[in-house]
Amino acid sequence: MKRLSSYVFFIVLCGLALSQPIKDRKCLREKVITFPQLATNNWVKLHPNESMDMSAATVCLRFYTEQMSLDPCLFSLATPSYPQDFSLRWLSFSKQYEMTIHSFKVQFDGLVFKNNQWISMCATWDANSGLAQMFVNKVASIKKEVGPKVSFKGNPVITLGQFQTQYDGGFNQHNAFTGFIADVHVHGQVLTIRQIKTYMEAKTKYKLGDYINWHNLMYTIAGSAQVEEKHQVTFYSKEEQQ
């Protein structure tokens, strides 16, 4: 009986180990992360190689969705000091993008959000000026002041597809994202307009992130989220081809 109990205990431990998300490092060029279900247990965490110490930041990514949740979150960076140190989400009622810096929120109006289309986004913030700006499909917002003028510091928890309400967790289903996210890059500086334009066009070699690099990414994936090939599918009518 003692031997049987030990065997059962060993099997349970093995099962728990296999069910835990595992870190992986890959080049995800021409790949997407698919979030197929609206659930709080579907997420991807990005792991930088070093602790964070940045007086400015630019986050760039592409997404494709049909917006099943109320306020889907694309990018969420939390630290022990600020549960929303840098986050990006769409507010469906007000039709605005929201950027959170050091747990202070600012909204940007008039930027495109369309279902079932690829959207490219970059968001910048500078601690020296306190100014934030967003770029969506090559259209720039105005600059707005947000948050205390302090640098990003510490060991962050960076999550895609969920909005962190506390350090390393606290997800809410109405912020869950469904669809595809790709080409995530985090820079420790404010990119120039030319660099952002190059990223938006994706036709030439754009600047890769020095803090988070999609082409050399350490990540943990959980739930039904998965890495897939990026498919570019376009259907043309006879009228459009003429």
Helices and strands as residue ranges (DSSP letters): H 2-19, E 23-26, E 31-35, E 43-46, E 52-54, E 56-64, E 73-78, E 86-91, E 96-101, E 104-108, E 119-126, E 131-136, E 139-140, E 144-145, E 152-154, E 157-160, G 173-175, E 179-187, H 193-201, E 212-213, E 217-222, E 226-229, H 238-241
